[in-house]
Amino acid sequence: MCGQWVVDRLHISRVREGFKKSRKGGFTLVELMVVVAVIAILAAIAMPQFLSAADKARNAKETADIQIIKNATQLYMIDKNVDTPPTVENLYKEGYLTEHVKTAKGKEYTITYEAVSGGTSKSVVVKAPNEP
């Protein structure tokens, strides 16, 4: 009986060593699933913040572009002594813009010359196209 006990103990200790050796190799499926779930939760929380920041950046660029085009148009109209505003393409070709300015989606800004409400003077109006 004593001999069988020793054999059983040796077998159990070898099995335990086998578990320990196989455990050193990596993570369990449950651990990996927990990590993936945590990353998914963090991404779900952070994504709206990133999208909001991207929208704000696009709006700021559009506002800056409109002001640049408006200033260039006013200079063009004064220099050329004309009453009709140029296109953005003409401003670029004539050297009033250093680059061909387009919206974030690659569309053209429109330039108009409109009467100021309640007065006889006119003002340059630059608009971005409606983009979905």
Secondary structure, 3 states (H helix, E strand, C coil): CHHHHHHHHHHHHHHHHHHHHHHCCCCCHHHHHHHHHHHHHHHHHHHHHHHHHHHHHHHHHHHHHHHHHHHHHHHHHHHHCCCCCCCHHHHHHCCCCCCCCCCCCCCCCEEEEEECCCCCCEEEEEECCCCC
